[in-house]
Amino acid sequence: MPGRWRRVLGGVAAVHALTSYPIKGCAGVVVERAEVTLAGLAHERLFAIVGPDRMTVRQGEAPRPATVRGRSGPT
């Protein structure tokens, strides 16, 4: 972490677990590390399941996608 941010954030918070959601509405994947961009975690919610109306399907409407685990990164 650059010194500037260390001074700003120093001791304010600690990350004990990190879960990434590469596919919106699907199960998360616990990761040990992640790249943070200006938009948030890299590769976070790059994909989504959409219905016939082209709207994103949410877990409350269709719980089955929550059993799908996506992953990002090299294969």
LUMLUMDREN-2810 file (N, C-alpha, C; in Angstrom, 1 decimal):
<atoms>
<atom><aa>M</aa><ch>A</ch><at>N</at><xx>0.9</xx><yy>-1.2</yy><zz>0.0</zz></atom>
<atom><aa>M</aa><ch>A</ch><at>CA</at><xx>0.0</xx><yy>0.0</yy><zz>0.0</zz></atom>
<atom><aa>M</aa><ch>A</ch><at>C</at><xx>0.9</xx><yy>1.2</yy><zz>0.0</zz></atom>
<atom><aa>P</aa><ch>A</ch><at>N</at><xx>0.7</xx><yy>2.2</yy><zz>-0.9</zz></atom>
<atom><aa>P</aa><ch>A</ch><at>CA</at><xx>1.5</xx><yy>3.4</yy><zz>-0.9</zz></atom>
<atom><aa>P</aa><ch>A</ch><at>C</at><xx>1.4</xx><yy>4.1</yy><zz>0.4</zz></atom>
<atom><aa>G</aa><ch>A</ch><at>N</at><xx>2.5</xx><yy>4.8</yy><zz>0.8</zz></atom>
<atom><aa>G</aa><ch>A</ch><at>CA</at><xx>2.6</xx><yy>5.5</yy><zz>2.0</zz></atom>
<atom><aa>G</aa><ch>A</ch><at>C</at><xx>1.5</xx><yy>6.5</yy><zz>2.3</zz></atom>
<atom><aa>R</aa><ch>A</ch><at>N</at><xx>1.1</xx><yy>7.1</yy><zz>1.2</zz></atom>
<atom><aa>R</aa><ch>A</ch><at>CA</at><xx>0.0</xx><yy>8.1</yy><zz>1.4</zz></atom>
<atom><aa>R</aa><ch>A</ch><at>C</at><xx>-1.3</xx><yy>7.5</yy><zz>1.9</zz></atom>
<atom><aa>W</aa><ch>A</ch><at>N</at><xx>-1.7</xx><yy>6.3</yy><zz>1.3</zz></atom>
<atom><aa>W</aa><ch>A</ch><at>CA</at><xx>-2.9</xx><yy>5.7</yy><zz>1.8</zz></atom>
<atom><aa>W</aa><ch>A</ch><at>C</at><xx>-2.7</xx><yy>5.0</yy><zz>3.1</zz></atom>
<atom><aa>R</aa><ch>A</ch><at>N</at><xx>-1.5</xx><yy>4.6</yy><zz>3.4</zz></atom>
<atom><aa>R</aa><ch>A</ch><at>CA</at><xx>-1.2</xx><yy>4.0</yy><zz>4.7</zz></atom>
<atom><aa>R</aa><ch>A</ch><at>C</at><xx>-1.5</xx><yy>5.0</yy><zz>5.8</zz></atom>
<atom><aa>R</aa><ch>A</ch><at>N</at><xx>-1.1</xx><yy>6.3</yy><zz>5.5</zz></atom>
<atom><aa>R</aa><ch>A</ch><at>CA</at><xx>-1.3</xx><yy>7.3</yy><zz>6.5</zz></atom>
<atom><aa>R</aa><ch>A</ch><at>C</at><xx>-2.8</xx><yy>7.6</yy><zz>6.7</zz></atom>
<atom><aa>V</aa><ch>A</ch><at>N</at><xx>-3.5</xx><yy>7.6</yy><zz>5.6</zz></atom>
<atom><aa>V</aa><ch>A</ch><at>CA</at><xx>-5.0</xx><yy>7.9</yy><zz>5.6</zz></atom>
<atom><aa>V</aa><ch>A</ch><at>C</at><xx>-5.7</xx><yy>6.8</yy><zz>6.3</zz></atom>
<atom><aa>L</aa><ch>A</ch><at>N</at><xx>-5.4</xx><yy>5.6</yy><zz>5.9</zz></atom>
<atom><aa>L</aa><ch>A</ch><at>CA</at><xx>-6.2</xx><yy>4.4</yy><zz>6.4</zz></atom>
<atom><aa>L</aa><ch>A</ch><at>C</at><xx>-5.6</xx><yy>3.8</yy><zz>7.7</zz></atom>
<atom><aa>G</aa><ch>A</ch><at>N</at><xx>-4.4</xx><yy>4.1</yy><zz>8.0</zz></atom>
<atom><aa>G</aa><ch>A</ch><at>CA</at><xx>-3.7</xx><yy>3.4</yy><zz>9.1</zz></atom>
<atom><aa>G</aa><ch>A</ch><at>C</at><xx>-4.5</xx><yy>3.0</yy><zz>10.3</zz></atom>
<atom><aa>G</aa><ch>A</ch><at>N</at><xx>-4.7</xx><yy>1.7</yy><zz>10.5</zz></atom>
<atom><aa>G</aa><ch>A</ch><at>CA</at><xx>-5.3</xx><yy>1.1</yy><zz>11.6</zz></atom>
<atom><aa>G</aa><ch>A</ch><at>C</at><xx>-6.8</xx><yy>1.3</yy><zz>11.7</zz></atom>
<atom><aa>V</aa><ch>A</ch><at>N</at><xx>-7.5</xx><yy>1.8</yy><zz>10.6</zz></atom>
<atom><aa>V</aa><ch>A</ch><at>CA</at><xx>-8.9</xx><yy>2.0</yy><zz>10.7</zz></atom>
<atom><aa>V</aa><ch>A</ch><at>C</at><xx>-9.7</xx><yy>0.8</yy><zz>10.4</zz></atom>
<atom><aa>A</aa><ch>A</ch><at>N</at><xx>-9.2</xx><yy>-0.1</yy><zz>9.5</zz></atom>
<atom><aa>A</aa><ch>A</ch><at>CA</at><xx>-9.9</xx><yy>-1.3</yy><zz>9.2</zz></atom>
<atom><aa>A</aa><ch>A</ch><at>C</at><xx>-9.0</xx><yy>-2.4</yy><zz>8.9</zz></atom>
<atom><aa>A</aa><ch>A</ch><at>N</at><xx>-9.5</xx><yy>-3.6</yy><zz>9.0</zz></atom>
<atom><aa>A</aa><ch>A</ch><at>CA</at><xx>-8.7</xx><yy>-4.8</yy><zz>8.6</zz></atom>
<atom><aa>A</aa><ch>A</ch><at>C</at><xx>-9.6</xx><yy>-5.8</yy><zz>7.8</zz></atom>
<atom><aa>V</aa><ch>A</ch><at>N</at><xx>-9.1</xx><yy>-6.4</yy><zz>6.8</zz></atom>
<atom><aa>V</aa><ch>A</ch><at>CA</at><xx>-9.9</xx><yy>-7.4</yy><zz>6.0</zz></atom>
<atom><aa>V</aa><ch>A</ch><at>C</at><xx>-9.6</xx><yy>-8.8</yy><zz>6.5</zz></atom>
<atom><aa>H</aa><ch>A</ch><at>N</at><xx>-10.6</xx><yy>-9.5</yy><zz>7.0</zz></atom>
<atom><aa>H</aa><ch>A</ch><at>CA</at><xx>-10.4</xx><yy>-10.8</yy><zz>7.5</zz></atom>
<atom><aa>H</aa><ch>A</ch><at>C</at><xx>-10.9</xx><yy>-11.9</yy><zz>6.5</zz></atom>
<atom><aa>A</aa><ch>A</ch><at>N</at><xx>-11.7</xx><yy>-11.5</yy><zz>5.6</zz></atom>
<atom><aa>A</aa><ch>A</ch><at>CA</at><xx>-12.2</xx><yy>-12.4</yy><zz>4.5</zz></atom>
<atom><aa>A</aa><ch>A</ch><at>C</at><xx>-12.6</xx><yy>-11.6</yy><zz>3.3</zz></atom>
<atom><aa>L</aa><ch>A</ch><at>N</at><xx>-12.5</xx><yy>-12.1</yy><zz>2.2</zz></atom>
<atom><aa>L</aa><ch>A</ch><at>CA</at><xx>-12.8</xx><yy>-11.4</yy><zz>1.0</zz></atom>
<atom><aa>L</aa><ch>A</ch><at>C</at><xx>-13.5</xx><yy>-12.4</yy><zz>0.0</zz></atom>
<atom><aa>T</aa><ch>A</ch><at>N</at><xx>-14.7</xx><yy>-12.0</yy><zz>-0.4</zz></atom>
<atom><aa>T</aa><ch>A</ch><at>CA</at><xx>-15.5</xx><yy>-12.8</yy><zz>-1.3</zz></atom>
<atom><aa>T</aa><ch>A</ch><at>C</at><xx>-15.7</xx><yy>-12.0</yy><zz>-2.6</zz></atom>
<atom><aa>S</aa><ch>A</ch><at>N</at><xx>-15.5</xx><yy>-12.6</yy><zz>-3.7</zz></atom>
<atom><aa>S</aa><ch>A</ch><at>CA</at><xx>-15.7</xx><yy>-12.0</yy><zz>-5.0</zz></atom>
<atom><aa>S</aa><ch>A</ch><at>C</at><xx>-16.9</xx><yy>-12.6</yy><zz>-5.7</zz></atom>
<atom><aa>Y</aa><ch>A</ch><at>N</at><xx>-17.6</xx><yy>-11.8</yy><zz>-6.4</zz></atom>
<atom><aa>Y</aa><ch>A</ch><at>CA</at><xx>-18.8</xx><yy>-12.2</yy><zz>-7.1</zz></atom>
<atom><aa>Y</aa><ch>A</ch><at>C</at><xx>-18.6</xx><yy>-11.9</yy><zz>-8.6</zz></atom>
<atom><aa>P</aa><ch>A</ch><at>N</at><xx>-17.9</xx><yy>-12.8</yy><zz>-9.3</zz></atom>
<atom><aa>P</aa><ch>A</ch><at>CA</at><xx>-17.7</xx><yy>-12.5</yy><zz>-10.8</zz></atom>
<atom><aa>P</aa><ch>A</ch><at>C</at><xx>-19.0</xx><yy>-12.5</yy><zz>-11.6</zz></atom>
<atom><aa>I</aa><ch>A</ch><at>N</at><xx>-20.0</xx><yy>-13.2</yy><zz>-11.1</zz></atom>
<atom><aa>I</aa><ch>A</ch><at>CA</at><xx>-21.3</xx><yy>-13.2</yy><zz>-11.9</zz></atom>
<atom><aa>I</aa><ch>A</ch><at>C</at><xx>-22.4</xx><yy>-12.7</yy><zz>-10.9</zz></atom>
<atom><aa>K</aa><ch>A</ch><at>N</at><xx>-22.9</xx><yy>-11.6</yy><zz>-11.3</zz></atom>
<atom><aa>K</aa><ch>A</ch><at>CA</at><xx>-24.0</xx><yy>-11.0</yy><zz>-10.5</zz></atom>
<atom><aa>K</aa><ch>A</ch><at>C</at><xx>-25.1</xx><yy>-11.9</yy><zz>-10.3</zz></atom>
<atom><aa>G</aa><ch>A</ch><at>N</at><xx>-25.5</xx><yy>-12.1</yy><zz>-9.0</zz></atom>
<atom><aa>G</aa><ch>A</ch><at>CA</at><xx>-26.7</xx><yy>-13.0</yy><zz>-8.7</zz></atom>
<atom><aa>G</aa><ch>A</ch><at>C</at><xx>-26.3</xx><yy>-14.4</yy><zz>-8.4</zz></atom>
<atom><aa>C</aa><ch>A</ch><at>N</at><xx>-25.0</xx><yy>-14.8</yy><zz>-8.6</zz></atom>
<atom><aa>C</aa><ch>A</ch><at>CA</at><xx>-24.5</xx><yy>-16.2</yy><zz>-8.4</zz></atom>
<atom><aa>C</aa><ch>A</ch><at>C</at><xx>-23.7</xx><yy>-16.2</yy><zz>-7.1</zz></atom>
<atom><aa>A</aa><ch>A</ch><at>N</at><xx>-23.4</xx><yy>-17.4</yy><zz>-6.7</zz></atom>
<atom><aa>A</aa><ch>A</ch><at>CA</at><xx>-22.6</xx><yy>-17.5</yy><zz>-5.4</zz></atom>
<atom><aa>A</aa><ch>A</ch><at>C</at><xx>-21.3</xx><yy>-16.8</yy><zz>-5.5</zz></atom>
<atom><aa>G</aa><ch>A</ch><at>N</at><xx>-20.8</xx><yy>-16.4</yy><zz>-4.4</zz></atom>
<atom><aa>G</aa><ch>A</ch><at>CA</at><xx>-19.5</xx><yy>-15.8</yy><zz>-4.3</zz></atom>
<atom><aa>G</aa><ch>A</ch><at>C</at><xx>-18.4</xx><yy>-16.8</yy><zz>-4.2</zz></atom>
<atom><aa>V</aa><ch>A</ch><at>N</at><xx>-17.2</xx><yy>-16.3</yy><zz>-4.4</zz></atom>
<atom><aa>V</aa><ch>A</ch><at>CA</at><xx>-16.0</xx><yy>-17.2</yy><zz>-4.3</zz></atom>
<atom><aa>V</aa><ch>A</ch><at>C</at><xx>-15.0</xx><yy>-16.5</yy><zz>-3.4</zz></atom>
<atom><aa>V</aa><ch>A</ch><at>N</at><xx>-14.6</xx><yy>-17.2</yy><zz>-2.3</zz></atom>
<atom><aa>V</aa><ch>A</ch><at>CA</at><xx>-13.6</xx><yy>-16.7</yy><zz>-1.4</zz></atom>
<atom><aa>V</aa><ch>A</ch><at>C</at><xx>-12.3</xx><yy>-16.6</yy><zz>-2.0</zz></atom>
<atom><aa>V</aa><ch>A</ch><at>N</at><xx>-11.7</xx><yy>-15.4</yy><zz>-2.0</zz></atom>
<atom><aa>V</aa><ch>A</ch><at>CA</at><xx>-10.3</xx><yy>-15.2</yy><zz>-2.6</zz></atom>
<atom><aa>V</aa><ch>A</ch><at>C</at><xx>-9.3</xx><yy>-14.8</yy><zz>-1.5</zz></atom>
<atom><aa>E</aa><ch>A</ch><at>N</at><xx>-8.1</xx><yy>-15.1</yy><zz>-1.7</zz></atom>
<atom><aa>E</aa><ch>A</ch><at>CA</at><xx>-7.0</xx><yy>-14.7</yy><zz>-0.8</zz></atom>
<atom><aa>E</aa><ch>A</ch><at>C</at><xx>-6.5</xx><yy>-13.3</yy><zz>-1.1</zz></atom>
<atom><aa>R</aa><ch>A</ch><at>N</at><xx>-6.6</xx><yy>-12.9</yy><zz>-2.4</zz></atom>
<atom><aa>R</aa><ch>A</ch><at>CA</at><xx>-6.2</xx><yy>-11.5</yy><zz>-2.8</zz></atom>
<atom><aa>R</aa><ch>A</ch><at>C</at><xx>-7.0</xx><yy>-11.1</yy><zz>-4.0</zz></atom>
<atom><aa>A</aa><ch>A</ch><at>N</at><xx>-7.1</xx><yy>-9.8</yy><zz>-4.2</zz></atom>
<atom><aa>A</aa><ch>A</ch><at>CA</at><xx>-7.8</xx><yy>-9.3</yy><zz>-5.3</zz></atom>
<atom><aa>A</aa><ch>A</ch><at>C</at><xx>-7.2</xx><yy>-7.9</yy><zz>-5.7</zz></atom>
<atom><aa>E</aa><ch>A</ch><at>N</at><xx>-7.3</xx><yy>-7.6</yy><zz>-7.0</zz></atom>
<atom><aa>E</aa><ch>A</ch><at>CA</at><xx>-6.9</xx><yy>-6.3</yy><zz>-7.5</zz></atom>
<atom><aa>E</aa><ch>A</ch><at>C</at><xx>-8.0</xx><yy>-5.3</yy><zz>-7.3</zz></atom>
<atom><aa>V</aa><ch>A</ch><at>N</at><xx>-7.7</xx><yy>-4.2</yy><zz>-6.8</zz></atom>
<atom><aa>V</aa><ch>A</ch><at>CA</at><xx>-8.7</xx><yy>-3.1</yy><zz>-6.6</zz></atom>
<atom><aa>V</aa><ch>A</ch><at>C</at><xx>-8.5</xx><yy>-2.1</yy><zz>-7.6</zz></atom>
<atom><aa>T</aa><ch>A</ch><at>N</at><xx>-9.5</xx><yy>-1.7</yy><zz>-8.3</zz></atom>
<atom><aa>T</aa><ch>A</ch><at>CA</at><xx>-9.5</xx><yy>-0.7</yy><zz>-9.4</zz></atom>
<atom><aa>T</aa><ch>A</ch><at>C</at><xx>-10.3</xx><yy>0.5</yy><zz>-8.9</zz></atom>
<atom><aa>L</aa><ch>A</ch><at>N</at><xx>-10.4</xx><yy>1.6</yy><zz>-9.7</zz></atom>
<atom><aa>L</aa><ch>A</ch><at>CA</at><xx>-11.3</xx><yy>2.7</yy><zz>-9.3</zz></atom>
<atom><aa>L</aa><ch>A</ch><at>C</at><xx>-12.7</xx><yy>2.3</yy><zz>-9.2</zz></atom>
<atom><aa>A</aa><ch>A</ch><at>N</at><xx>-13.1</xx><yy>1.2</yy><zz>-10.0</zz></atom>
<atom><aa>A</aa><ch>A</ch><at>CA</at><xx>-14.5</xx><yy>0.8</yy><zz>-10.0</zz></atom>
<atom><aa>A</aa><ch>A</ch><at>C</at><xx>-14.8</xx><yy>-0.3</yy><zz>-8.9</zz></atom>
<atom><aa>G</aa><ch>A</ch><at>N</at><xx>-13.8</xx><yy>-0.7</yy><zz>-8.2</zz></atom>
<atom><aa>G</aa><ch>A</ch><at>CA</at><xx>-14.0</xx><yy>-1.7</yy><zz>-7.2</zz></atom>
<atom><aa>G</aa><ch>A</ch><at>C</at><xx>-13.0</xx><yy>-2.9</yy><zz>-7.5</zz></atom>
<atom><aa>L</aa><ch>A</ch><at>N</at><xx>-13.4</xx><yy>-4.1</yy><zz>-7.0</zz></atom>
<atom><aa>L</aa><ch>A</ch><at>CA</at><xx>-12.6</xx><yy>-5.3</yy><zz>-7.3</zz></atom>
<atom><aa>L</aa><ch>A</ch><at>C</at><xx>-12.5</xx><yy>-5.6</yy><zz>-8.8</zz></atom>
<atom><aa>A</aa><ch>A</ch><at>N</at><xx>-11.4</xx><yy>-5.9</yy><zz>-9.3</zz></atom>
<atom><aa>A</aa><ch>A</ch><at>CA</at><xx>-11.2</xx><yy>-6.3</yy><zz>-10.7</zz></atom>
<atom><aa>A</aa><ch>A</ch><at>C</at><xx>-12.0</xx><yy>-7.5</yy><zz>-11.0</zz></atom>
<atom><aa>H</aa><ch>A</ch><at>N</at><xx>-12.7</xx><yy>-7.6</yy><zz>-12.1</zz></atom>
<atom><aa>H</aa><ch>A</ch><at>CA</at><xx>-13.4</xx><yy>-8.7</yy><zz>-12.5</zz></atom>
<atom><aa>H</aa><ch>A</ch><at>C</at><xx>-14.7</xx><yy>-9.0</yy><zz>-11.7</zz></atom>
<atom><aa>E</aa><ch>A</ch><at>N</at><xx>-15.1</xx><yy>-8.0</yy><zz>-10.9</zz></atom>
<atom><aa>E</aa><ch>A</ch><at>CA</at><xx>-16.3</xx><yy>-8.2</yy><zz>-10.1</zz></atom>
<atom><aa>E</aa><ch>A</ch><at>C</at><xx>-17.5</xx><yy>-7.9</yy><zz>-10.9</zz></atom>
<atom><aa>R</aa><ch>A</ch><at>N</at><xx>-18.5</xx><yy>-8.8</yy><zz>-10.9</zz></atom>
<atom><aa>R</aa><ch>A</ch><at>CA</at><xx>-19.8</xx><yy>-8.7</yy><zz>-11.5</zz></atom>
<atom><aa>R</aa><ch>A</ch><at>C</at><xx>-19.6</xx><yy>-8.3</yy><zz>-13.0</zz></atom>
<atom><aa>L</aa><ch>A</ch><at>N</at><xx>-18.7</xx><yy>-8.9</yy><zz>-13.7</zz></atom>
<atom><aa>L</aa><ch>A</ch><at>CA</at><xx>-18.5</xx><yy>-8.6</yy><zz>-15.1</zz></atom>
<atom><aa>L</aa><ch>A</ch><at>C</at><xx>-19.6</xx><yy>-9.2</yy><zz>-15.9</zz></atom>
<atom><aa>F</aa><ch>A</ch><at>N</at><xx>-20.2</xx><yy>-10.3</yy><zz>-15.4</zz></atom>
<atom><aa>F</aa><ch>A</ch><at>CA</at><xx>-21.3</xx><yy>-11.0</yy><zz>-16.0</zz></atom>
<atom><aa>F</aa><ch>A</ch><at>C</at><xx>-22.6</xx><yy>-11.0</yy><zz>-15.2</zz></atom>
<atom><aa>A</aa><ch>A</ch><at>N</at><xx>-23.7</xx><yy>-11.2</yy><zz>-15.8</zz></atom>
<atom><aa>A</aa><ch>A</ch><at>CA</at><xx>-25.0</xx><yy>-11.3</yy><zz>-15.1</zz></atom>
<atom><aa>A</aa><ch>A</ch><at>C</at><xx>-25.9</xx><yy>-12.2</yy><zz>-15.8</zz></atom>
<atom><aa>I</aa><ch>A</ch><at>N</at><xx>-26.8</xx><yy>-12.8</yy><zz>-15.1</zz></atom>
<atom><aa>I</aa><ch>A</ch><at>CA</at><xx>-27.9</xx><yy>-13.6</yy><zz>-15.8</zz></atom>
<atom><aa>I</aa><ch>A</ch><at>C</at><xx>-29.0</xx><yy>-12.6</yy><zz>-16.0</zz></atom>
<atom><aa>V</aa><ch>A</ch><at>N</at><xx>-29.6</xx><yy>-12.6</yy><zz>-17.2</zz></atom>
<atom><aa>V</aa><ch>A</ch><at>CA</at><xx>-30.7</xx><yy>-11.7</yy><zz>-17.6</zz></atom>
<atom><aa>V</aa><ch>A</ch><at>C</at><xx>-31.9</xx><yy>-12.6</yy><zz>-18.0</zz></atom>
<atom><aa>G</aa><ch>A</ch><at>N</at><xx>-33.0</xx><yy>-12.0</yy><zz>-17.8</zz></atom>
<atom><aa>G</aa><ch>A</ch><at>CA</at><xx>-34.3</xx><yy>-12.7</yy><zz>-18.2</zz></atom>
<atom><aa>G</aa><ch>A</ch><at>C</at><xx>-34.7</xx><yy>-12.3</yy><zz>-19.5</zz></atom>
<atom><aa>P</aa><ch>A</ch><at>N</at><xx>-35.8</xx><yy>-12.8</yy><zz>-20.0</zz></atom>
<atom><aa>P</aa><ch>A</ch><at>CA</at><xx>-36.3</xx><yy>-12.4</yy><zz>-21.3</zz></atom>
<atom><aa>P</aa><ch>A</ch><at>C</at><xx>-36.6</xx><yy>-10.9</yy><zz>-21.5</zz></atom>
<atom><aa>D</aa><ch>A</ch><at>N</at><xx>-36.8</xx><yy>-10.3</yy><zz>-20.4</zz></atom>
<atom><aa>D</aa><ch>A</ch><at>CA</at><xx>-37.1</xx><yy>-8.8</yy><zz>-20.4</zz></atom>
<atom><aa>D</aa><ch>A</ch><at>C</at><xx>-35.8</xx><yy>-8.0</yy><zz>-20.4</zz></atom>
<atom><aa>R</aa><ch>A</ch><at>N</at><xx>-34.6</xx><yy>-8.7</yy><zz>-20.5</zz></atom>
<atom><aa>R</aa><ch>A</ch><at>CA</at><xx>-33.3</xx><yy>-8.1</yy><zz>-20.5</zz></atom>
<atom><aa>R</aa><ch>A</ch><at>C</at><xx>-32.9</xx><yy>-7.4</yy><zz>-19.2</zz></atom>
<atom><aa>M</aa><ch>A</ch><at>N</at><xx>-33.7</xx><yy>-7.7</yy><zz>-18.1</zz></atom>
<atom><aa>M</aa><ch>A</ch><at>CA</at><xx>-33.4</xx><yy>-7.2</yy><zz>-16.8</zz></atom>
<atom><aa>M</aa><ch>A</ch><at>C</at><xx>-32.5</xx><yy>-8.3</yy><zz>-16.0</zz></atom>
<atom><aa>T</aa><ch>A</ch><at>N</at><xx>-31.6</xx><yy>-7.8</yy><zz>-15.2</zz></atom>
<atom><aa>T</aa><ch>A</ch><at>CA</at><xx>-30.8</xx><yy>-8.7</yy><zz>-14.4</zz></atom>
<atom><aa>T</aa><ch>A</ch><at>C</at><xx>-31.7</xx><yy>-9.5</yy><zz>-13.4</zz></atom>
<atom><aa>V</aa><ch>A</ch><at>N</at><xx>-31.4</xx><yy>-10.8</yy><zz>-13.4</zz></atom>
<atom><aa>V</aa><ch>A</ch><at>CA</at><xx>-32.2</xx><yy>-11.8</yy><zz>-12.5</zz></atom>
<atom><aa>V</aa><ch>A</ch><at>C</at><xx>-31.6</xx><yy>-11.6</yy><zz>-11.1</zz></atom>
<atom><aa>R</aa><ch>A</ch><at>N</at><xx>-32.4</xx><yy>-11.5</yy><zz>-10.1</zz></atom>
<atom><aa>R</aa><ch>A</ch><at>CA</at><xx>-31.9</xx><yy>-11.3</yy><zz>-8.7</zz></atom>
<atom><aa>R</aa><ch>A</ch><at>C</at><xx>-32.2</xx><yy>-12.6</yy><zz>-8.0</zz></atom>
<atom><aa>Q</aa><ch>A</ch><at>N</at><xx>-31.4</xx><yy>-12.9</yy><zz>-6.9</zz></atom>
<atom><aa>Q</aa><ch>A</ch><at>CA</at><xx>-31.6</xx><yy>-14.1</yy><zz>-6.2</zz></atom>
<atom><aa>Q</aa><ch>A</ch><at>C</at><xx>-33.0</xx><yy>-14.2</yy><zz>-5.6</zz></atom>
<atom><aa>G</aa><ch>A</ch><at>N</at><xx>-33.6</xx><yy>-13.2</yy><zz>-5.2</zz></atom>
<atom><aa>G</aa><ch>A</ch><at>CA</at><xx>-34.9</xx><yy>-13.2</yy><zz>-4.6</zz></atom>
<atom><aa>G</aa><ch>A</ch><at>C</at><xx>-36.0</xx><yy>-13.7</yy><zz>-5.6</zz></atom>
<atom><aa>E</aa><ch>A</ch><at>N</at><xx>-35.7</xx><yy>-13.4</yy><zz>-6.8</zz></atom>
<atom><aa>E</aa><ch>A</ch><at>CA</at><xx>-36.7</xx><yy>-13.8</yy><zz>-7.9</zz></atom>
<atom><aa>E</aa><ch>A</ch><at>C</at><xx>-36.4</xx><yy>-15.2</yy><zz>-8.4</zz></atom>
<atom><aa>A</aa><ch>A</ch><at>N</at><xx>-35.1</xx><yy>-15.6</yy><zz>-8.4</zz></atom>
<atom><aa>A</aa><ch>A</ch><at>CA</at><xx>-34.7</xx><yy>-16.9</yy><zz>-9.0</zz></atom>
<atom><aa>A</aa><ch>A</ch><at>C</at><xx>-33.5</xx><yy>-17.4</yy><zz>-8.1</zz></atom>
<atom><aa>P</aa><ch>A</ch><at>N</at><xx>-33.8</xx><yy>-18.1</yy><zz>-7.1</zz></atom>
<atom><aa>P</aa><ch>A</ch><at>CA</at><xx>-32.7</xx><yy>-18.5</yy><zz>-6.2</zz></atom>
<atom><aa>P</aa><ch>A</ch><at>C</at><xx>-31.7</xx><yy>-19.5</yy><zz>-6.7</zz></atom>
<atom><aa>R</aa><ch>A</ch><at>N</at><xx>-32.1</xx><yy>-20.2</yy><zz>-7.8</zz></atom>
<atom><aa>R</aa><ch>A</ch><at>CA</at><xx>-31.2</xx><yy>-21.3</yy><zz>-8.3</zz></atom>
<atom><aa>R</aa><ch>A</ch><at>C</at><xx>-29.9</xx><yy>-20.8</yy><zz>-8.8</zz></atom>
<atom><aa>P</aa><ch>A</ch><at>N</at><xx>-29.7</xx><yy>-19.6</yy><zz>-9.4</zz></atom>
<atom><aa>P</aa><ch>A</ch><at>CA</at><xx>-28.4</xx><yy>-19.1</yy><zz>-9.8</zz></atom>
<atom><aa>P</aa><ch>A</ch><at>C</at><xx>-27.4</xx><yy>-19.0</yy><zz>-8.7</zz></atom>
<atom><aa>A</aa><ch>A</ch><at>N</at><xx>-28.0</xx><yy>-18.8</yy><zz>-7.4</zz></atom>
<atom><aa>A</aa><ch>A</ch><at>CA</at><xx>-27.1</xx><yy>-18.7</yy><zz>-6.3</zz></atom>
<atom><aa>A</aa><ch>A</ch><at>C</at><xx>-26.3</xx><yy>-19.9</yy><zz>-6.0</zz></atom>
<atom><aa>T</aa><ch>A</ch><at>N</at><xx>-26.6</xx><yy>-21.0</yy><zz>-6.6</zz></atom>
<atom><aa>T</aa><ch>A</ch><at>CA</at><xx>-25.9</xx><yy>-22.3</yy><zz>-6.5</zz></atom>
<atom><aa>T</aa><ch>A</ch><at>C</at><xx>-24.7</xx><yy>-22.4</yy><zz>-7.5</zz></atom>
<atom><aa>V</aa><ch>A</ch><at>N</at><xx>-24.7</xx><yy>-21.4</yy><zz>-8.4</zz></atom>
<atom><aa>V</aa><ch>A</ch><at>CA</at><xx>-23.6</xx><yy>-21.4</yy><zz>-9.5</zz></atom>
<atom><aa>V</aa><ch>A</ch><at>C</at><xx>-22.4</xx><yy>-20.6</yy><zz>-8.9</zz></atom>
<atom><aa>R</aa><ch>A</ch><at>N</at><xx>-21.2</xx><yy>-21.2</yy><zz>-9.1</zz></atom>
<atom><aa>R</aa><ch>A</ch><at>CA</at><xx>-20.0</xx><yy>-20.5</yy><zz>-8.7</zz></atom>
<atom><aa>R</aa><ch>A</ch><at>C</at><xx>-19.2</xx><yy>-20.1</yy><zz>-9.9</zz></atom>
<atom><aa>G</aa><ch>A</ch><at>N</at><xx>-19.0</xx><yy>-18.9</yy><zz>-10.1</zz></atom>
<atom><aa>G</aa><ch>A</ch><at>CA</at><xx>-18.1</xx><yy>-18.4</yy><zz>-11.1</zz></atom>
<atom><aa>G</aa><ch>A</ch><at>C</at><xx>-16.7</xx><yy>-18.2</yy><zz>-10.6</zz></atom>
<atom><aa>R</aa><ch>A</ch><at>N</at><xx>-15.8</xx><yy>-18.0</yy><zz>-11.5</zz></atom>
<atom><aa>R</aa><ch>A</ch><at>CA</at><xx>-14.5</xx><yy>-17.6</yy><zz>-11.1</zz></atom>
<atom><aa>R</aa><ch>A</ch><at>C</at><xx>-13.8</xx><yy>-16.7</yy><zz>-12.1</zz></atom>
<atom><aa>S</aa><ch>A</ch><at>N</at><xx>-12.9</xx><yy>-15.9</yy><zz>-11.7</zz></atom>
<atom><aa>S</aa><ch>A</ch><at>CA</at><xx>-12.2</xx><yy>-15.0</yy><zz>-12.7</zz></atom>
<atom><aa>S</aa><ch>A</ch><at>C</at><xx>-10.8</xx><yy>-15.3</yy><zz>-12.7</zz></atom>
<atom><aa>G</aa><ch>A</ch><at>N</at><xx>-10.1</xx><yy>-14.9</yy><zz>-13.7</zz></atom>
<atom><aa>G</aa><ch>A</ch><at>CA</at><xx>-8.6</xx><yy>-15.1</yy><zz>-13.7</zz></atom>
<atom><aa>G</aa><ch>A</ch><at>C</at><xx>-8.3</xx><yy>-16.1</yy><zz>-14.8</zz></atom>
<atom><aa>P</aa><ch>A</ch><at>N</at><xx>-7.0</xx><yy>-16.5</yy><zz>-14.9</zz></atom>
<atom><aa>P</aa><ch>A</ch><at>CA</at><xx>-6.5</xx><yy>-17.4</yy><zz>-15.9</zz></atom>
<atom><aa>P</aa><ch>A</ch><at>C</at><xx>-7.1</xx><yy>-18.8</yy><zz>-15.7</zz></atom>
<atom><aa>T</aa><ch>A</ch><at>N</at><xx>-7.3</xx><yy>-19.5</yy><zz>-16.8</zz></atom>
<atom><aa>T</aa><ch>A</ch><at>CA</at><xx>-7.9</xx><yy>-20.9</yy><zz>-16.7</zz></atom>
<atom><aa>T</aa><ch>A</ch><at>C</at><xx>-6.8</xx><yy>-21.9</yy><zz>-16.8</zz></atom>
</atoms>
